[in-house]
Amino acid sequence: MTSTAARVQRFTSADLDRLTLPEGWRAEVIDGELLVSKQPSWEHQQVCGQVLAALLVWSTRTGAGRPGFAPGVVFAEDDDVVPDVVWASNERLASSLRDGRFQEQCPELVVEVLSPGPANRLRDMKLKLALYSRRGAKEYWVCDWQAKTVDVFRRLIQDGPLEHVAKLGHDDSLTSTLLPEFRVRVHDLFA
């Protein structure tokens, strides 16, 4: 008698293309694991818009790059995600944006806005943090619209992981070593 280990399904980008989800649901794949979530709430999308607007003002002033809202980022067949907001330098846009999606390279800045619930928190604070860290993001911001805080992760050593450097609240200003002279009051992101 032989025993065989249960085959674990590893999902890919091709599987995402074949999925039929109900209206208002979205799917991503991280390390071959399928993650499905509901469409974000009004509050979630408002914070995304405020972050995008702040990044757009800075980018327009400097010409150093551009922000984007919910672009697809395909690192590999088994790592295919949709971050809420990204910012990429002109060089990164030219080298990795193909067919409207980032291919293989990560935008320098990735922003996720937490949705309620422990599964969503795990996805953004653990799984996506690890993914963006190993795929080369230079900064990662996690905005919690319920607590009105922003967790900031930065790559402090060139090839090191993203590290938590700050938890910012109402009276704090969000700045970036990646974006010189960028500054926005945390309160304004949740207004």
Sine and cosine of phi, psi and omega as CSV:
sin_phi,cos_phi,sin_psi,cos_psi,sin_omega,cos_omega
0.00,0.00,0.75,-0.66,0.01,-1.00
-0.92,-0.40,0.52,-0.85,0.06,-1.00
-0.93,-0.37,0.59,-0.81,0.04,-1.00
-0.84,-0.54,0.63,-0.78,0.03,-1.00
-0.95,0.31,0.58,-0.81,0.04,-1.00
-0.90,0.44,0.73,-0.69,0.03,-1.00
-0.97,0.25,0.80,-0.60,0.02,-1.00
-1.00,-0.07,0.82,-0.58,0.01,-1.00
-0.93,0.36,0.81,-0.58,0.13,-0.99
-0.95,-0.32,0.87,-0.49,-0.02,-1.00
-1.00,0.10,0.44,-0.90,-0.02,-1.00
-0.73,-0.68,0.08,-1.00,0.08,-1.00
-0.85,0.52,-0.60,0.80,0.03,-1.00
-0.88,0.47,-0.62,0.79,0.05,-1.00
-0.90,0.43,-0.63,0.77,0.04,-1.00
-0.87,0.49,-0.64,0.77,0.00,-1.00
-0.91,0.42,-0.46,0.89,-0.02,-1.00
-1.00,-0.01,-0.21,0.98,-0.04,-1.00
-0.93,0.38,0.63,-0.77,0.15,-0.99
-0.90,-0.44,0.96,-0.28,-0.03,-1.00
-0.96,-0.27,0.48,-0.87,0.10,-0.99
-0.89,0.46,0.42,-0.91,0.04,-1.00
-0.80,0.60,0.70,-0.71,0.05,-1.00
1.00,0.00,0.10,1.00,0.05,-1.00
-0.91,-0.41,0.49,-0.87,0.07,-1.00
-0.69,-0.72,0.39,-0.92,-0.04,-1.00
-0.75,-0.66,0.54,-0.84,0.06,-1.00
-0.67,-0.74,0.28,-0.96,0.08,-1.00
-0.80,-0.60,0.81,-0.58,0.09,-1.00
-0.81,-0.58,0.86,-0.51,-0.01,-1.00
0.78,0.63,0.66,0.75,0.05,-1.00
0.98,0.18,-0.01,1.00,0.00,-1.00
-0.99,-0.12,0.77,-0.64,0.02,-1.00
-0.99,0.16,0.80,-0.60,0.03,-1.00
-0.85,-0.53,0.86,-0.51,-0.03,-1.00
-0.89,-0.45,0.70,-0.72,-0.01,-1.00
-0.62,-0.78,0.35,-0.94,0.04,-1.00
-0.96,0.28,0.35,-0.94,0.09,-1.00
-0.86,0.52,0.65,-0.76,-0.04,-1.00
-0.88,0.47,0.38,-0.92,0.00,-1.00
-0.98,0.20,0.18,-0.98,0.08,-1.00
-0.82,0.58,-0.75,0.66,-0.04,-1.00
-0.87,0.49,-0.68,0.73,0.04,-1.00
-0.85,0.53,-0.75,0.66,-0.06,-1.00
-0.94,0.35,-0.52,0.85,0.05,-1.00
-0.90,0.44,-0.67,0.74,0.03,-1.00
-0.91,0.42,-0.68,0.74,0.06,-1.00
-0.83,0.56,-0.70,0.72,0.00,-1.00
-0.90,0.44,-0.65,0.76,0.01,-1.00
-0.92,0.40,-0.66,0.75,0.04,-1.00
-0.90,0.44,-0.73,0.69,0.01,-1.00
-0.86,0.50,-0.69,0.72,0.00,-1.00
-0.88,0.47,-0.70,0.72,0.01,-1.00
-0.89,0.46,-0.67,0.74,0.02,-1.00
-0.93,0.38,-0.58,0.81,0.01,-1.00
-0.92,0.39,-0.66,0.75,0.04,-1.00
-0.87,0.50,-0.74,0.67,0.00,-1.00
-0.89,0.46,-0.71,0.70,-0.04,-1.00
-0.90,0.43,-0.62,0.78,0.02,-1.00
-0.91,0.42,-0.65,0.76,0.00,-1.00
-0.92,0.39,-0.63,0.77,-0.12,-0.99
-0.99,-0.13,-0.45,0.89,-0.07,-1.00
0.94,0.35,0.26,0.97,-0.12,-0.99
-0.99,0.12,-0.21,0.98,-0.03,-1.00
0.17,-0.99,-0.27,-0.96,-0.04,-1.00
-0.56,-0.83,0.57,-0.82,0.13,-0.99
-1.00,0.01,0.31,-0.95,0.05,-1.00
-0.60,-0.80,0.45,-0.89,-0.04,-1.00
-0.96,-0.28,0.89,-0.45,0.09,-1.00
0.78,0.63,0.78,0.63,0.05,-1.00
-0.98,0.18,0.44,-0.90,0.15,-0.99
-0.97,0.26,0.62,-0.78,0.06,-1.00
-0.77,-0.64,0.93,-0.37,-0.03,-1.00
-0.94,-0.34,0.98,-0.22,0.02,-1.00
-0.99,0.14,-0.60,0.80,-0.03,-1.00
-0.29,-0.96,0.13,-0.99,0.02,-1.00
-0.82,0.58,-0.54,0.84,-0.06,-1.00
-0.96,-0.29,0.26,0.96,0.09,-1.00
-0.67,-0.74,1.00,-0.05,-0.11,-0.99
-0.68,-0.74,0.96,-0.27,-0.15,-0.99
-0.77,-0.64,0.19,-0.98,0.03,-1.00
-0.75,-0.66,1.00,0.03,0.05,-1.00
-0.92,0.38,0.39,-0.92,-0.04,-1.00
-0.93,0.38,-0.75,0.67,-0.01,-1.00
-0.60,-0.80,0.57,-0.82,0.09,-1.00
-0.69,-0.72,0.31,-0.95,0.20,-0.98
-0.73,-0.68,0.71,-0.70,0.02,-1.00
-0.72,-0.70,0.60,-0.80,0.07,-1.00
-0.92,0.38,0.30,-0.95,0.05,-1.00
-0.85,0.52,-0.62,0.79,0.00,-1.00
-0.91,0.42,-0.69,0.72,0.00,-1.00
-0.92,0.40,-0.64,0.77,0.05,-1.00
-0.87,0.50,-0.70,0.71,-0.03,-1.00
-0.91,0.40,-0.56,0.83,-0.09,-1.00
-1.00,0.00,-0.35,0.94,-0.13,-0.99
-0.77,-0.64,-0.13,0.99,0.00,-1.00
-1.00,0.01,0.94,-0.35,0.00,-1.00
-0.70,-0.71,0.70,-0.72,-0.02,-1.00
0.80,0.60,0.59,0.81,0.06,-1.00
0.97,0.24,0.14,0.99,0.00,-1.00
-0.73,-0.69,0.47,-0.88,0.13,-0.99
-0.97,0.24,0.76,-0.65,-0.02,-1.00
-0.90,-0.44,0.87,-0.50,0.12,-0.99
0.95,0.30,-0.66,0.75,0.01,-1.00
-0.99,-0.13,0.54,-0.84,0.01,-1.00
-1.00,-0.02,0.62,-0.78,0.20,-0.98
-0.84,0.55,0.46,-0.89,-0.04,-1.00
-0.91,0.42,-0.59,0.81,0.01,-1.00
-0.86,-0.52,0.76,-0.65,0.05,-1.00
-0.83,-0.56,0.69,-0.72,-0.01,-1.00
-0.81,-0.59,0.78,-0.63,0.12,-0.99
-0.87,-0.49,0.62,-0.78,0.09,-1.00
-0.94,-0.34,0.85,-0.53,-0.07,-1.00
-0.90,0.43,0.67,-0.75,0.20,-0.98
-0.98,-0.19,0.43,-0.90,-0.03,-1.00
-0.88,0.48,0.51,-0.86,0.11,-0.99
0.94,-0.35,0.53,-0.85,-0.05,-1.00
-0.91,0.42,-0.55,0.84,0.01,-1.00
-0.92,0.40,-0.64,0.77,0.03,-1.00
-0.93,0.38,-0.65,0.76,0.04,-1.00
-0.88,0.47,-0.70,0.71,0.03,-1.00
-0.86,0.50,-0.70,0.71,-0.02,-1.00
-0.86,0.50,-0.76,0.65,-0.10,-1.00
-0.99,0.17,-0.61,0.79,-0.09,-1.00
-1.00,0.04,-0.30,0.95,-0.01,-1.00
-0.86,-0.51,-0.90,0.44,-0.12,-0.99
-0.90,0.43,-0.76,0.65,-0.02,-1.00
-0.95,0.31,-0.58,0.82,0.09,-1.00
-0.85,0.53,-0.74,0.67,0.01,-1.00
-0.90,0.44,-0.67,0.74,0.00,-1.00
-0.89,0.46,-0.79,0.61,-0.03,-1.00
-0.91,0.42,-0.53,0.85,0.03,-1.00
-0.91,0.42,-0.75,0.67,-0.04,-1.00
-0.97,0.23,-0.29,0.96,-0.03,-1.00
-0.99,-0.16,0.08,1.00,0.21,-0.98
0.98,-0.20,0.17,0.98,0.10,-0.99
-0.87,0.49,0.59,-0.81,0.03,-1.00
-1.00,-0.05,-0.48,0.88,0.07,-1.00
-0.61,-0.79,0.49,-0.87,0.03,-1.00
-0.63,-0.78,0.84,-0.54,0.03,-1.00
-0.92,-0.39,0.74,-0.68,0.08,-1.00
-0.89,-0.45,0.92,-0.40,-0.03,-1.00
-0.99,-0.12,0.79,-0.62,0.04,-1.00
-0.95,-0.32,0.98,-0.19,-0.09,-1.00
-0.94,0.34,-0.39,0.92,0.03,-1.00
-0.97,0.25,-0.71,0.70,0.01,-1.00
-0.99,0.10,-0.25,0.97,-0.04,-1.00
0.86,0.51,0.76,0.65,0.03,-1.00
-0.76,-0.65,0.33,-0.94,0.08,-1.00
-0.78,-0.63,0.84,-0.54,0.14,-0.99
-1.00,-0.04,0.77,-0.63,-0.05,-1.00
-0.92,-0.38,0.80,-0.60,0.06,-1.00
-0.88,-0.48,0.70,-0.72,0.01,-1.00
-0.71,-0.70,0.44,-0.90,0.12,-0.99
-1.00,0.06,0.96,-0.26,-0.08,-1.00
-1.00,0.08,-0.44,0.90,0.05,-1.00
-0.87,-0.49,0.67,-0.74,-0.16,-0.99
-0.70,0.71,-0.80,0.60,-0.01,-1.00
-0.97,-0.24,0.22,0.98,0.00,-1.00
-0.99,0.14,0.08,-1.00,0.00,-1.00
-0.98,0.21,0.25,-0.97,0.16,-0.99
-0.93,0.36,0.73,-0.68,-0.03,-1.00
-0.85,-0.52,0.58,-0.81,0.02,-1.00
-0.94,0.33,0.85,-0.53,-0.03,-1.00
-0.91,-0.42,-0.30,0.95,-0.02,-1.00
-0.25,-0.97,0.53,-0.85,0.23,-0.97
-0.86,-0.50,0.93,-0.37,-0.12,-0.99
-0.98,-0.20,0.62,-0.78,0.00,-1.00
-0.86,-0.52,-0.21,-0.98,-0.14,-0.99
-0.67,0.74,-0.78,0.63,-0.11,-0.99
-1.00,-0.01,-0.01,1.00,-0.04,-1.00
-1.00,0.08,0.30,-0.95,0.12,-0.99
-0.92,-0.39,0.69,-0.73,0.07,-1.00
-1.00,0.03,0.85,-0.53,0.06,-1.00
-0.82,-0.57,0.09,-1.00,-0.05,-1.00
-0.54,-0.84,0.74,-0.68,0.11,-0.99
-0.95,0.31,-0.38,0.93,0.02,-1.00
-0.97,0.24,-0.53,0.85,-0.09,-1.00
-0.88,-0.48,1.00,0.03,-0.06,-1.00
-0.81,0.58,0.73,-0.69,0.03,-1.00
0.93,0.37,0.17,0.99,0.14,-0.99
-0.96,0.28,0.72,-0.69,0.03,-1.00
-0.41,-0.91,0.76,-0.65,0.11,-0.99
-0.59,-0.81,0.67,-0.74,0.05,-1.00
-0.95,0.32,0.73,-0.69,0.00,-1.00
-0.84,0.55,-0.66,0.76,0.03,-1.00
-0.80,0.60,-0.62,0.79,-0.03,-1.00
-0.93,0.36,-0.45,0.89,0.03,-1.00
-0.94,0.34,-0.43,0.90,-0.07,-1.00
-0.93,-0.35,0.21,0.98,-0.05,-1.00
-0.93,0.36,0.00,0.00,0.00,0.00
